[in-house]
Amino acid sequence: MSFVEYSDFIQDGDVAILYLSHNNVMPVKVQQGAQTQTRYGVIRHSTDLIGQRYGSKVTCSKGWFHVLHPTPELWTVALPHRTQILYTTDIAFITMMLELKPGSIVCESGSGSLSHAILRTIAPTGHLHTVEFHQQRAEKVAEEFKEHRVDHLVTVRNQDVCKDGFGVTGVADAVFLDIPSPWDAVGHAKVAMKKHGGRLCSFSPCIEQVQKTCEALQDQGFEDISTTEVLLREHDVRTVSLPLPDFGPDPETTEEATPAAAPNHASITLKTTTLSREMPGHTGYLTFATKPRT
């Protein structure tokens, strides 16, 4: 099992995703002889998980669930929230706007959920340099990368990116910042990026942070500075039945040929969409910029 390579069967040591319901998704470390308690009963890893095909339906004493292969999308939903995380709508836009591809070198600071999406995009020859300020979180992130078997693609550093930078110089194709004061890290981001240029993205929840970051980007000589807010608006697809209107008798039909007709209750069935009652609101502003060739 790996977040960047697919395998068919669950093995001892894998991280599997238990899909219990639409809003109840949990990761589990598969271990021989271990058990996991769920709302549907106990899951015995040795018999219920190991050797089963990913995607299988597993029955417990009080119900059933599906066991899924981990992906960056599922990990974003199941991720233990140590800090505010990015969700798939922003992640998809970021990976596109940063022009990431296999072989890209990326520096990032502050996001746990984005890391796995980056790694899948830049694998198998790229590399991610991630910086975490808090030692405990840095150790936990490094442990997760090892469990997910992507540690060969990432280097974790425990340091203050605003003071010490990313620990690399002139190697990054792209930089991502998700920190309280990204303007203090813009200079270090420029140093980490390649001489022929690259792309930068900063995620900030407040517009005041965006203003300071844009000023710092301009002072450092970045170009194509723009800020975007991505809002997802979902539509529910459903089947409806609509009555056909009754326009009365046909005026061209003679009275002799038209006996008294019964009321017409004809209707038509069709697919339509309706807006969801709840819509995810503001998550943050995404500021993008390009470092020119030097």
N, C-alpha and C positions, 0 to 999 in steps of 0.2 A: 504494500500500500504506500502510495506517495501522493501528495497534493498535485504533483506535476506529471505523474504517470498513472495510468489506470490498471487495476488488476481485477480479475474476475471473482476470486474467492477470498473470504475473510481468513486471515492468519493470526496466530498468536503474536501480540505486540502491535497490531494495527490500531489506528484510531478510526472508529466507525461512527456514523451518525444515525441515531435512533429517531425515526420520524414517527412520533406518537400521535400527533394531530397537526392540523394546519398551523396552530400557534404554540406547539410544544415540540421543539426539536432539541435534542441533547447529544453531546459528544460522549463517547465512552472509550476508554483504553481497554482493548480486548486482552485478557490474560487467562491463561489456562487455570481452571479451578476457581476463578473469581465469579462473583454474583453482583448483579445490579438490581436495585429495587426501583420499580416504576409504579405508576397508578394502575397498570394492568397486571401487576404481579411481578414475581422475581424472574430475572433473566439469568440463566446459567450459561456462562460464556463457553464452557467446554462443549455443551450439547446444542445450545441454541444459536451460537454465533460462529465459532471456529469451524471452518469447512463449508459453511453456507455460501451461496453465491450472493454477491452484493445486489441489492434490490429485492431480496427474498422477503416474503411475508412470514413473520414469526408469531406464533400463537402462544399466549400466556394463559394463566388461570382465569383472568378477568377480561381478557380482550386480546387484541393483536396490534402489531405495528410493523413497519418496514425498516429494514436496516440498509442504509445507503452508503455508497462510496463517498468519502469526503471531497468536497470541492470548495474553492474560495467563496462561492455564493452561500453554500450551506454553513460554512464556518463563520461567515459574517452574521448569520442568524443565530447560531449556537454559541458564539464566542462569549466566554465569561467577561462581562463588562468591567474591565479595570479602569477605563476612562471612557469618555464619549467617543463613539466609533463612527466611521463612515459607513454608509449603506450602499447597496448595489447601484443605485441611480447615479450617485456621485462618482463611485469607483469606475464605472464604465466610461463616463465622460472624461475622467482624469487619465486613464490609460490611453485613450484615443488622443487627447490633446497633448500629452507628453510624447507622443509618437513612439511608444514603446514597441519593441519587437524582439525576437530571439537574438540574444547576444548583447543587448543593451546593458550598460552599467548605470545603476540608479543609486542615488543617495536619498535617504528619507529620515525624518525624525517625527515621532509622535503618533503614528497610526499603526495599530495592530491588525485591523481588518483589511487594510489595503495591501499589506505586505504579501499575503498569499496570492492575491490577484496579480501583483507585480511579478512574483516569482514564476507563476504559471506562464505569464506573457514572455518573460526574458529567457526562460529555460530553452535548451539545456546548456547554453554556453555563456549566458549573461551572469551578472552578479549584483547583489543588493547589499549596500552598506547602510545599516540602520543604527541610529543613535538614540539611546534612551537615558534620560536624566536620572530616574530613580533606579537604584541598584536592584531592589527586589523585583521590579517589573522587568528590568533588563535580564535578570537571571531566569525569570519565568518565560520570557519570550524566547531566549536561547534554548531552554528546555523544550518548548513547544516545537521549534524548528527541528530539533533533533528527533522528537517523537514523530513528526510528520515527514521525516526523511528528506528534508530540503536544506539541511544545515550546510551541505557542500556548496550551496548557491548563495549563502548569506553570511555576512560578518556583523556581529552585534557588538557595539561599543557602549560602555556605560560612562557617559560624559555629558557636559553641558554644551550643546551645539552652538549656543549663542556666544560662548566664550572660547571653546576649544575647537569648534568646527566639526567636520565629519571624519577627520583623521586620514584623509586622502587628498591628493592634489592633482588636478588636471586629468581626471579619469572618467568623470561622470558625463553621460549623455543627457541625463535628466535629474532634477532634484525636486523632492516634495517636502513641504513644511506643514506641519499641523501642531503648532506650538502657540502659547499665549502672545509672544512678541516676535513674530517672524521677521520684522524689520531688522532686528538685531542679528539675524542669521543670514541675511541676504549677502553680505560680504563674504562670509565663509562658503556660501553656496557657489558664488562666482569662482572662488579659488578651487573648489572641488570639481568644477566643470571643465570639459576639454577645451583646448585653445580654439578649436574650430567652431565652438559654440554649442548650444543645447537649449533645452526647454526647462522652465521652472514653474511649479504650481504651489500656491499657498492657500490653505483652507483656514478660514476665520469665520466665527459666528457673528461678529459685530462689524458694522460698517466703519467704525472708528479705527479698527485694526487694519481694515482694507486701505484706508486713506494713508496711514503711516507706512504700510508696506509698499504701496505704489510710489510714494515719495522716495523711499529707500531704493527701490528698483530703478527709478529714473536717475537717481544720484550715482548709482553703480554702472550706468550705461546700458541697462537692459532696454530692449525694444519690443514693439508689438504688445504693449501692456494692455490687458483687458480683464474685466471681472464679470463672472457669470453666476447666476443663481439657478439651480436646476430643481424644478418642481415636477413631481410625478402625479399625473391625474389619471386614475384608473376608471374604466367603464366596466360595469357588470353586464355580461351577455345573458339574456334570458329569452324564453319563448312566451309570446303574448298572443291572445286571440282578440281580434277587433271585429265588431259587427259591420257588415256592409250597409251603406246608407240606402234607404228606400226612397226613391225619387217618384214613386207613384206609377200608375199605368202608362204604357207607351201610347202617346197621342196618335200614332199612326195605326194603331190596332183598332179594328172596328168592334162595336159593342156586341155584334152577333158572334164574333169569333172569340170573344173574351168572356168566359163565364166568371162569376164571382170567385176570386182567388183567395186562398188562405193567407194570413199574414206571413210575410217573408222574414225568417229569422236567420238568414245566411250570415256566415262570418268567415274570416280568413285568419289563418295561423301563420305567424312569421317570427323571425329572429330580430331582436332589437337590442339596444344597449341603454343602460341608465347609469348615471353618475353614482359612485359610492356615497353613502351617507357621511363617511368620514374621509378626509383627504389629508395625507401627511403635509405638514406645513414647512416652514423654513428650517433648514438644517445648517446651512452656512454659505458663505460666498467663496467662490473659486477664482483666484487671481492667477492669470497665466502671463508669462513673459518669455522673451527669447534673448539669450546671450549672443551677441554678434560675434563673428569670427575676429580673432585678434592676431 
